[in-house]
Amino acid sequence: MRRSVRAVLGSLSVAAVCAAAPLAVADGCGLFVGGVNYNGRTGCVLLGEDAIRDFQNDTDSVVTVYADATCEGVSTGVLAPRDSGNFTGKSMVIG
């Protein structure tokens, strides 16, 4: 009986770790701007009002931040893959 209880508890422990693993991986993936995940987005993305934002780029893409809302003109920052920084801007190009 002790062996069956240990086997069941061991199986439950392995299942719990395996179930939690994808959640831990998903939390570190994507492009986070001010806490919002823009994962899967490409091209020009509107950010809203011109404000200082925290960027965390956990992707393989370069992100360019622009002062205007059309992703043209003056770039206020370029974020390399797997990098982070603070930039101001109204839009960004992903990719």
ZARO-817218 format. One line per field, with one value per residue: residue number from 1; residue in three letters; x, y, z of N, C-alpha, C, CB in turn. Coordinates in steps of 0.05 Angstrom, whole numbers, plus 5000, padded with zeros to 4 digits. Glycine has a CB too. Example, Ala and Ser with C-alpha at 12.3 -4.5 7.8 and 13.67 -1.06 7.14 Angstrom:
% ZARO-817218
pos <- (1  2) .
code <- (ALA  SER) .
n.c1 <- (5264  5257) .
n.c2 <- (4886  4955) .
n.c3 <- (5156  5142) .
ca.c1 <- (5246  5273) .
ca.c2 <- (4910  4979) .
ca.c3 <- (5156  5143) .
c.c1 <- (5264  5258) .
c.c2 <- (4934  5001) .
c.c3 <- (5156  5157) .
cb.c1 <- (5226  5282) .
cb.c2 <- (4911  4988) .
cb.c3 <- (5181  5114) .
This chain:
% ZARO-817218
pos <- (1  2  3  4  5  6  7  8  9  10  11  12  13  14  15  16  17  18  19  20  21  22  23  24  25  26  27  28  29  30  31  32  33  34  35  36  37  38  39  40  41  42  43  44  45  46  47  48  49  50  51  52  53  54  55  56  57  58  59  60  61  62  63  64  65  66  67  68  69  70  71  72  73  74  75  76  77  78  79  80  81  82  83  84  85  86  87  88  89  90  91  92  93  94  95) .
code <- (MET  ARG  ARG  SER  VAL  ARG  ALA  VAL  LEU  GLY  SER  LEU  SER  VAL  ALA  ALA  VAL  CYS  ALA  ALA  ALA  PRO  LEU  ALA  VAL  ALA  ASP  GLY  CYS  GLY  LEU  PHE  VAL  GLY  GLY  VAL  ASN  TYR  ASN  GLY  ARG  THR  GLY  CYS  VAL  LEU  LEU  GLY  GLU  ASP  ALA  ILE  ARG  ASP  PHE  GLN  ASN  ASP  THR  ASP  SER  VAL  VAL  THR  VAL  TYR  ALA  ASP  ALA  THR  CYS  GLU  GLY  VAL  SER  THR  GLY  VAL  LEU  ALA  PRO  ARG  ASP  SER  GLY  ASN  PHE  THR  GLY  LYS  SER  MET  VAL  ILE  GLY) .
n.c1 <- (5016  5039  5076  5042  5017  5061  5077  5033  5034  5084  5075  5035  5065  5102  5067  5046  5091  5102  5056  5059  5105  5099  5072  5110  5148  5119  5111  5159  5164  5157  5140  5142  5112  5107  5084  5046  5034  5057  5064  5070  5053  5068  5101  5078  5058  5012  5024  5000  4993  5051  5098  5143  5163  5171  5207  5212  5242  5234  5239  5259  5263  5279  5261  5237  5227  5184  5176  5129  5061  5058  5099  5142  5193  5230  5268  5263  5287  5321  5311  5345  5340  5322  5332  5326  5296  5283  5241  5214  5156  5106  5093  5114  5157  5156  5199) .
n.c2 <- (4976  5025  5033  5041  5089  5124  5119  5142  5194  5210  5209  5249  5293  5298  5307  5357  5391  5387  5409  5461  5480  5499  5547  5578  5585  5613  5662  5689  5701  5741  5809  5860  5920  5970  5934  5908  5854  5846  5802  5765  5805  5844  5892  5960  5987  6021  6059  6097  6156  6200  6177  6158  6092  6025  5976  5908  5863  5801  5771  5748  5790  5856  5918  5980  6044  6100  6172  6194  6175  6143  6109  6130  6177  6208  6164  6142  6103  6039  5972  5915  5843  5804  5844  5902  5965  6036  6079  6135  6147  6144  6102  6038  5994  5927  5876) .
n.c3 <- (5000  5016  4975  4931  4945  4947  4893  4867  4889  4870  4814  4810  4826  4784  4742  4758  4754  4700  4678  4696  4672  4616  4626  4653  4614  4576  4601  4595  4542  4483  4465  4508  4525  4568  4602  4571  4528  4464  4432  4372  4339  4281  4238  4234  4295  4334  4392  4423  4464  4467  4509  4562  4559  4583  4552  4537  4501  4485  4439  4373  4339  4314  4344  4328  4352  4343  4340  4318  4301  4256  4245  4219  4201  4253  4291  4357  4385  4382  4391  4404  4391  4448  4486  4529  4548  4559  4525  4488  4450  4397  4364  4338  4300  4289  4274) .
ca.c1 <- (5000  5057  5088  5022  5013  5085  5076  5012  5044  5105  5062  5022  5086  5113  5046  5044  5114  5099  5034  5067  5128  5092  5065  5134  5161  5102  5114  5184  5164  5141  5150  5126  5114  5091  5069  5027  5048  5052  5074  5056  5048  5090  5096  5074  5039  5007  5027  4984  5006  5080  5105  5165  5153  5191  5207  5226  5240  5242  5235  5282  5259  5287  5239  5244  5206  5183  5163  5102  5042  5057  5123  5159  5207  5252  5268  5272  5302  5321  5314  5355  5328  5330  5342  5305  5304  5262  5240  5190  5146  5077  5090  5138  5157  5166  5207) .
ca.c2 <- (5000  5048  5037  5053  5118  5138  5120  5161  5221  5216  5215  5275  5314  5301  5320  5385  5405  5388  5427  5488  5488  5517  5574  5592  5592  5633  5688  5702  5704  5762  5836  5874  5949  5980  5911  5896  5836  5849  5778  5757  5828  5852  5916  5985  5984  6046  6057  6117  6182  6200  6174  6140  6065  6004  5956  5883  5848  5773  5758  5748  5812  5883  5936  6008  6062  6126  6195  6199  6152  6129  6092  6144  6201  6205  6140  6149  6081  6013  5951  5890  5819  5796  5867  5918  5993  6056  6097  6150  6145  6139  6078  6021  5974  5901  5858) .
ca.c3 <- (5000  5017  4948  4913  4953  4937  4863  4859  4895  4851  4788  4813  4827  4757  4726  4765  4743  4671  4672  4702  4655  4594  4636  4660  4589  4562  4614  4586  4512  4472  4466  4528  4525  4590  4614  4551  4510  4435  4419  4348  4322  4264  4224  4249  4317  4348  4421  4437  4470  4471  4537  4567  4564  4588  4531  4542  4476  4488  4413  4355  4321  4322  4348  4325  4363  4328  4353  4308  4302  4230  4242  4200  4212  4273  4309  4384  4397  4369  4411  4393  4402  4475  4500  4542  4551  4562  4501  4484  4422  4393  4348  4336  4279  4298  4252) .
c.c1 <- (5017  5069  5067  5017  5037  5085  5056  5022  5066  5094  5049  5042  5097  5092  5043  5067  5111  5077  5042  5090  5120  5084  5090  5148  5146  5106  5139  5185  5147  5155  5131  5132  5096  5074  5050  5043  5039  5062  5057  5050  5072  5082  5093  5052  5037  5009  5009  5000  5036  5087  5129  5154  5177  5187  5223  5222  5251  5236  5261  5281  5270  5262  5249  5221  5208  5168  5135  5086  5041  5082  5142  5173  5229  5247  5278  5287  5300  5328  5322  5339  5339  5342  5319  5315  5279  5263  5214  5182  5117  5072  5116  5134  5170  5174  5227) .
c.c2 <- (5025  5054  5050  5082  5134  5140  5141  5189  5229  5223  5242  5297  5319  5315  5349  5401  5408  5407  5456  5498  5505  5545  5590  5601  5614  5660  5703  5707  5728  5789  5851  5903  5959  5958  5897  5879  5839  5825  5771  5780  5834  5878  5940  5981  6011  6041  6076  6142  6178  6199  6156  6112  6046  5983  5932  5865  5820  5757  5758  5771  5838  5900  5964  6025  6089  6147  6200  6173  6136  6112  6104  6167  6193  6180  6149  6126  6056  5992  5925  5866  5813  5819  5883  5947  6011  6075  6112  6147  6139  6113  6062  6002  5949  5885  5869) .
c.c3 <- (5000  4989  4930  4920  4943  4907  4854  4865  4877  4824  4788  4813  4799  4739  4732  4754  4713  4663  4676  4683  4631  4603  4642  4634  4575  4575  4604  4556  4503  4473  4485  4527  4547  4602  4595  4532  4481  4419  4394  4330  4305  4250  4243  4270  4331  4378  4436  4442  4473  4500  4539  4574  4568  4567  4540  4518  4480  4462  4397  4335  4332  4324  4345  4334  4349  4344  4344  4307  4276  4225  4221  4214  4232  4290  4336  4398  4380  4390  4398  4405  4430  4491  4513  4544  4554  4539  4502  4455  4421  4377  4348  4312  4291  4274  4234) .
cb.c1 <- (4981  5079  5097  4996  5010  5111  5069  4986  5054  5124  5042  5005  5108  5120  5019  5043  5140  5093  5010  5077  5141  5069  5048  5153  5163  5073  5116  5207  5153  5115  5150  5132  5108  5074  5055  5012  5044  5065  5074  5031  5040  5097  5071  5067  5048  4979  5056  4974  4994  5093  5081  5184  5136  5188  5217  5216  5255  5227  5213  5284  5229  5307  5225  5251  5211  5169  5180  5104  5015  5055  5116  5144  5187  5253  5285  5248  5292  5342  5288  5385  5331  5350  5358  5298  5320  5263  5243  5193  5161  5065  5080  5143  5172  5145  5185) .
cb.c2 <- (5000  5044  5010  5038  5121  5123  5092  5156  5221  5192  5193  5276  5305  5273  5306  5388  5390  5360  5420  5490  5463  5505  5571  5575  5567  5625  5684  5686  5678  5764  5850  5862  5961  6002  5920  5918  5806  5875  5755  5743  5853  5830  5913  6008  5962  6058  6061  6106  6193  6225  6162  6150  6055  5992  5967  5869  5863  5759  5773  5721  5816  5895  5931  6014  6065  6122  6220  6211  6162  6150  6064  6153  6219  6230  6117  6157  6075  6012  5948  5886  5795  5773  5886  5907  6003  6071  6080  6181  6124  6162  6085  6005  5984  5886  5851) .
cb.c3 <- (5024  5037  4937  4915  4983  4946  4852  4875  4925  4849  4781  4838  4846  4745  4731  4796  4750  4659  4689  4731  4645  4578  4661  4677  4570  4563  4644  4594  4499  4485  4438  4556  4497  4580  4638  4536  4519  4425  4439  4355  4339  4243  4207  4230  4337  4340  4428  4464  4495  4457  4553  4590  4540  4617  4504  4569  4454  4511  4397  4340  4315  4301  4375  4295  4395  4301  4350  4279  4308  4208  4235  4174  4226  4290  4297  4401  4424  4345  4428  4398  4384  4474  4480  4570  4527  4589  4475  4491  4408  4378  4319  4362  4254  4316  4237) .
